[in-house]
Amino acid sequence: MENEKRFYPDYLFEIILVVFLTIELLLCLALLFPVEIGRKIDFTAAYQPKPEWYFLWLYQLVRYFHGPFIFVGTVIIPSAAVLLLIILPWIDRGNRGKLKALLVAGTVLLSFVILTLIPLLKG
């Protein structure tokens, strides 16, 4: 019974030793084999910002409406699209309501898809 190991200090010391050795091994491997993060940047090339795919439709609207009409492309049209989607349940009521709602939702979705795919297909 006297040869029994207790958690403190026997097992705790072993656990801490294994944790430190593992961290040291991981640190040595990370320093010996560093991984390059990101992509190479050519600082001599002209900067051409391009947003992520889910904002490409807004980016395309900004390209179509520039100058004094930029407010239309950046505020009015996106707000109208969101407003149409919000009032969709009220469009669904009445005669041929489901057809009108499908037409509105399909038009908004199709415009998002087309405006997203145009910059992707151009490269």
C-alpha positions as CSV (number, residue, x, y, z in Angstrom):
1,M,0.0,0.0,0.0
2,E,2.9,2.3,0.6
3,N,4.0,1.9,-3.1
4,E,0.8,3.4,-4.3
5,K,1.1,6.6,-6.5
6,R,-1.0,9.5,-5.5
7,F,-2.3,12.1,-7.9
8,Y,-0.5,14.8,-6.2
9,P,2.5,15.1,-6.6
10,D,3.3,11.9,-8.6
11,Y,0.8,11.8,-11.4
12,L,0.5,15.6,-11.6
13,F,4.3,15.9,-12.1
14,E,4.1,13.3,-15.0
15,I,1.2,15.0,-16.6
16,I,2.9,18.4,-16.5
17,L,6.1,16.9,-17.8
18,V,4.3,15.4,-20.8
19,V,2.5,18.6,-21.5
20,F,5.7,20.7,-21.5
21,L,7.5,18.1,-23.7
22,T,4.6,18.1,-26.2
23,I,4.6,21.9,-26.4
24,E,8.4,21.9,-26.8
25,L,8.2,19.4,-29.6
26,L,5.5,21.3,-31.3
27,L,7.4,24.5,-31.0
28,C,10.6,22.9,-32.5
29,L,8.6,21.5,-35.4
30,A,7.0,24.9,-36.1
31,L,10.3,26.6,-36.1
32,L,12.0,24.0,-38.3
33,F,9.2,23.7,-40.8
34,P,7.5,27.1,-41.1
35,V,4.4,27.4,-43.2
36,E,3.8,30.3,-45.6
37,I,0.6,32.1,-44.8
38,G,-1.5,33.7,-47.5
39,R,-0.5,34.4,-51.1
40,K,2.4,36.2,-52.6
41,I,1.7,39.9,-53.1
42,D,3.1,41.8,-56.1
43,F,3.6,45.3,-54.8
44,T,4.4,46.7,-58.3
45,A,1.0,45.7,-59.8
46,A,-2.0,48.1,-59.7
47,Y,-4.4,47.4,-56.8
48,Q,-7.8,46.2,-57.9
49,P,-10.0,45.4,-55.0
50,K,-12.6,42.7,-55.4
51,P,-15.0,41.7,-52.6
52,E,-16.0,38.2,-51.6
53,W,-18.6,36.4,-53.7
54,Y,-21.6,37.3,-51.5
55,F,-21.0,41.0,-52.1
56,L,-20.2,40.8,-55.9
57,W,-23.8,41.8,-56.8
58,L,-23.3,45.1,-54.9
59,Y,-19.9,45.6,-56.5
60,Q,-21.5,45.2,-59.9
61,L,-24.2,47.7,-59.1
62,V,-21.5,50.2,-58.2
63,R,-19.8,49.6,-61.5
64,Y,-23.1,50.3,-63.4
65,F,-24.2,53.3,-61.3
66,H,-21.2,55.7,-61.0
67,G,-20.9,59.4,-60.6
68,P,-24.0,61.2,-59.4
69,F,-26.1,58.1,-59.6
70,I,-24.0,56.0,-57.2
71,F,-26.6,56.5,-54.5
72,V,-29.1,54.7,-56.7
73,G,-26.8,51.7,-57.0
74,T,-25.6,51.5,-53.5
75,V,-28.7,52.5,-51.5
76,I,-31.9,52.6,-53.5
77,I,-31.7,49.3,-55.4
78,P,-30.4,47.1,-52.5
79,S,-33.0,48.7,-50.2
80,A,-35.8,48.0,-52.7
81,A,-34.7,44.4,-53.0
82,V,-34.7,43.9,-49.2
83,L,-38.0,45.7,-49.0
84,L,-39.5,43.4,-51.7
85,L,-38.4,40.3,-49.7
86,I,-39.8,41.7,-46.5
87,I,-43.3,42.5,-48.0
88,L,-43.4,39.1,-49.8
89,P,-45.9,37.6,-47.3
90,W,-48.4,40.4,-48.1
91,I,-47.9,40.0,-51.8
92,D,-48.8,36.3,-51.4
93,R,-52.4,37.2,-50.4
94,G,-55.3,37.5,-52.7
95,N,-56.0,36.2,-56.2
96,R,-52.9,34.7,-57.9
97,G,-51.0,35.8,-54.8
98,K,-48.7,32.8,-54.9
99,L,-47.8,33.5,-58.6
100,K,-47.1,37.1,-57.8
101,A,-44.9,36.2,-54.8
102,L,-43.0,33.6,-56.9
103,L,-42.5,36.2,-59.6
104,V,-41.1,38.8,-57.2
105,A,-38.9,36.4,-55.3
106,G,-37.7,34.8,-58.6
107,T,-36.8,38.2,-60.0
108,V,-34.9,39.3,-57.0
109,L,-33.0,36.0,-56.8
110,L,-32.3,35.9,-60.5
111,S,-30.9,39.5,-60.4
112,F,-28.7,38.6,-57.4
113,V,-27.4,35.5,-59.2
114,I,-26.8,37.3,-62.5
115,L,-25.1,40.3,-60.9
116,T,-22.9,37.9,-58.9
117,L,-21.9,35.7,-61.9
118,I,-21.0,38.6,-64.2
119,P,-17.7,39.5,-62.4
120,L,-16.9,35.9,-61.9
121,L,-17.2,35.1,-65.6
122,K,-15.2,38.1,-66.7
123,G,-12.3,37.0,-64.5
